[in-house]
Amino acid sequence: MILDVPELSLVALVGISGSGKSTFARARFKPTQVLSSDYFRGLVADDENDQSASGDAFDVLHYVAGKRLAAGRLTVVDATNLQSHARAGLVKVAREHDVLPVAIVLDVPESVAWERTEAREDRTFGRQVLTRMHRDLRRSLNQLAKEGFRKIHVLRGVDEIAAAEIRYEKLFNDRKDEHGPFDIVGDIHGCRAELEALLTKLGWALIRDERDRPVDAVHPEGRKAVFVGDLVDRGPDSPGVLRLVMGMVAAGNAICVPGNHEQKLARKLNGRNVQLTHGLPETLEQLEAEDPAFVAEVRTFIDGLVSHYVLDDGKLVVAHAGLKEAYHGRASGRVRSFALYGETTGETDEYGLPVRYPWARDYRGSAAVVYGHVPTPQPEWINNTICLDTGCVFGGALTALRWPSREIVAVPAAKEYYAPVRPFAAVAAKPEQGLDIADVIGRRHIDYGYGQTTVPAENAAAALEVMGRFSVDPETLVWLPPTMAPCTSSTVEGYLEHPSSAFADLRSAGVDRVVCEEKHMGSRAVVRVSTSGAGDAIWTRTGRPFFGPELDEPLLARVRAAVTPILAELETDWLLLDAELLPWSAKAGSLIRDHYAGVGAAGRSALPAALSVLERVAGRGLDVGTLRDRLELRAAEIDGYSAAYRSYVKPTDGLAGVTLAPFVFLAGAGVSYAKKDHDWHLALADRLVAADPEIFTPTRRMVVDLADPASEAAATEWWLTLTGAGGEGMVVKPWAGLAAVDGKGRLVQPGVKCRGREYLRIIYGPEYTRPEQLDRLRQRNLGRKRSLALREHGLGLAALDRLAEGAPAWRVHELVFAILAAESEPVDPRL
Amino acid sequence: MLLTLTTTHRPATDLGYLLVKHPGKVHSFGVPTGTAYVLYPEADDDRCTAALLLDVDPQLLRAHRDAFELSQYVNDRPYAASSLLSSALAKVFRTALRGVSKDRPELAGSAIPLEIRVPVLRGTPDLVTRLFAPLGWSVTATPIPFEPEIGGDSRYVDLTLTGEVRLADALNHLYVLLPVLDDGKHYWVAPDEIEKLLRSGEGWLAAHPEKVLIARRYLAHRRSLATTALQLLEADQPVTEEEAELPVARRAPLAEQRRDAVVAALTEVGAARVLDLGCGGGALLAALVKNRAFTEIVGADVATRSLDQAARKLKIERLGDRVRLIQTALTYRDDRLRGFDAAVLMEVIEHVDLPRLPALESAVFGHAKPRAVIVTTPNVEYNVHYEGLTGMRHSDHRFEWTRAEFAGWASRTADEYGYTVTIRGVGEHDEVTGAPTQLALFRTQEVSA
């Protein structure tokens, strides 16, 4: 005997003790698919036969079953399931997850069951228990259907049980093996002429009957049409539309899901009492003129429609009113109802129409959901969902989406066939603005394409605080600069960081050509400028506005002016720049005064005072030699330290004296420039400098061939000169650009920094160059910093990719947020 | 770091007896943060100077610090006088601090002419003077300037004190006031510090006009310790945390009046399920908890530190399901905030950048959509009454509105989201400027109709 079981269902085995349920399940299902009440009793009570633990055991069993069903896994419950309250619990779990409950009844003679029971040492109950169970079983048999079991298989006798085989059946809505390509057509509402025009425009050949009525259509490339429902009502020729669509579906050239209008029409045709509103009377009138046989076909056709389909390996879902992710591929009354009508909030708007729950706004699924139902002026992707109802019958257009190319094709309506209740254009198709906190808080796992990361809840909390209190508009904040690791500690005498280590690091990452860029000592700045100026902003490495609108605005205006010719050339209306804002004191003035210069001032006063005391003590003939030497060394060190920070302090007055050194052009409209090499980026930067030398500072650089020692030596010499003149140091980047990968295709560090010997005094303290201190600092651990830098870099690249794809704001924001959260990791800030 | 003590008492070299350190020697002592030296740059009958020089070993210092603090390597500890120096002083001059001397017992009990110099000390001339002058010192405090490229004065002074003071008193003054000025103790301040403070402050602290500041700073701003210390000194209660940034006179009552006004507005709209958005340390939540009419209370804040503080203040574990605390940012929409009777934004909006305010409006009025919203914010017109207030009332305020600006915002927001709004003042009303706080009560139109 073959037992048909839907691929996703909750299977309840029903049978008395000793009927062989566990043996049956073991032979036919995976052990993990079977939840046995005995096992759960054991879990909660250490005794599989402790009936007093049944309540708790079933609680846990139901919980596990729920988790499995939510994840879309077939689940079999091995329990006697002889009493209706026990089965009701299972039906409830199945319904909660919109899967079908299935019962398989194992009916063996009581004598066989008794024999088996007696053979088992752990079963101690008497025959009368079995008799009672058997009586319950008899009573159960005709209740199962009423209780909600959608499939009931009854196996009678030992032989039939042994011979039974499970055959999995697909759900009606499972058409994952259909790959199209599809032409998905929005709400037609009886607009047959527009449908013909649209299909023709899409390249379909219409097939007509003897009365020249279209009854089918074929596409030369073998495309398949998908109709999102609402074929009928309001428009001039609902029967004509039905005839064509029914023909296409019957011929296998189309798939169709029902709309609420078909649903209502079918109810009417089935003799139910329905309100004759919303264009139904027109349809009925038109059908009057048709052959009754055709009307009967319509009835059968609509009754046979499945409320939604999952297509193309699960990448595409079609339902009339859309479908939330939890309902994809599920079957239940509420799934059907959602697919037909959507979910409403229970409120009505000023036109008396129901206010719809904005499910698309909260949609986070990976499958694209294509639907109709609510007329919208323009089809627009919202979180990977799109509504194709462009109100053809209201004088709008009939729209199709080509899949997988996602191309939109539409034909305008010949006229307004029906006046809308609510002005068509007044429909707010846009979802509520802004970002949802649920997309960023808590512990989150993110697969960003270049890797995966888990954001710990506490880091997310810290990032939320910064984002919530200080950042520019998070929807503007499409990228944050990743942190950068220093080169491996150098063994060159007197140096903690040295070019030779930086080159060695990149060489070992498989990079053969690098660009050494002067590292500007200022404040990191990300700049977005556009032709219109709308949404332009400049932000810091933690996403904060720079100086405030009174200075940021004029600065952006200067950048915009210089960038304009480049925008035209790159055919984009906006650009995102990575830059350093100089001088350091412009933004970090108070940090310099309160911290760095304060230490300098204190040291430069304290040490001479102490030395003068020692001088006089020595003058009295006392020996203070080594102490004096130590303090003299310190005095020299504090002078070196003071000189180091002082060289990054320049007077500024408002914007006067402030400059930007751009070095990477990150992205423009619909494009990420991560694959461009650094020559490209720097050449563009040079053009900005040429355009406005006052506001832009050039980035000095040198391209180095890592296979050529002479090339390296020249760069080392260059670095020594640069840092000798007070420069911070350099950044050594793979010449190929941001998206540079190693031999195995993995991202490499976008750059390593190599900071100057004097500069590092303001990081590691005035006295860090003492040999014993250098030795200790060389032991610094770079592993964490490097992995953090690479992760942030990957997240940033992914954010640029998603931005280029036109992904919804939250998809970009979750990555940028993750970068900010990563900055809460405990990593030595001096690296 | 360095301090010098000079006397012109004759014979001046008696200073060596009082300090129990022979002027003819170089004395050195190991201390936990380095080496302390006592040296005499001059020592004759007319004039004798003892110098206490602490050579800080940054490596020893680092052992005390958080490994991820940037200031671990670059800091002023080796140069500025601080608790490091006062600890060294206590160790090296232990006997002299107690006011006893085996060799010169009488002298130890008498005031002598003293000149003390601390060449680098955190502090402003004003504060230094306020601390030392009441103790009988004549104070010269010269700010230490930055280099000309940077310009202006650093936060350090070069301090000279002169006066006729008992040496032990002078040392006790320094022992207490150096760390008070430095305001950054290098060690964990435990309750036994109270005892040290009271012992060293004996005879002068109780009458010191700055005793509150001294106690707080000495006890590293641990409020409970400072309160205990001040009670022991029979002092008044210190003012509350919230408004510590404002000039003193009228504020403890204002915070209370504001809370009362908010609770009254909540009662007026009959709210039972209440959101306190931007609850901070839980001052309003504490008031809400006391009122049984509020059956469900949710405090939300963006700062986890504030939420922890609120949890402690409310002893939240005792309150069961009635009170919950959640982290949220009001510039995001948050489903957890939906379905409440009322939301309170008490002194919150002024902490949001103006361009971000529409996001807050959308999240609160558009998405969370409580039946009533109560917003309070400062009335900037009233600021003229705060003597000495320059700029805004709090350093994190992004704006402060006039009554007209607030009313304009409130009515625009009400219109956009379908609320009606009424505005009232909170606190002492002034004819010209109005009340210090303004409160807007928004109600959804259905409710108010």
Interface residues (C-beta under 8 A of the other chain):
Chain A: E432 Q433 G434 L435 D436 I437 A438 V440 I441 E458 A461 A462 L464 E465 M467 G468 R469 D473 P474 P545 P549 I592 R593 D594 H595 Y596 A597 G598 V599 G600 A601 A602 G603 R604 S605 A606 L607 A609 A610 S612 V613 L614 E615 R616 V617 G619 R620 L622 D623 V624 L627 R630 L631 R634 I638 Y641 S642 R646 V649 I762 I763 Y764 G765 P766 E767 Y768 P826 V827 D828 P829 R830
Chain B: M1 L2 T4 G24 K25 V26 Y37 L39 Y40 P41 E42 A43 A51 L53 D55 P58 A67 F68 L70 S71 Y73 V74 N75 D76 P78 Y79 A80 P119 V120 I144 P145 F146 E147 E149 I150 G152 S154 R155 Y156 D158 V302 A303 T304 Q327 T328 A329 L330 T331 Y332 R333 D334 D335 H351 D353 P355 R356 A359 S362 A363 G366 H367
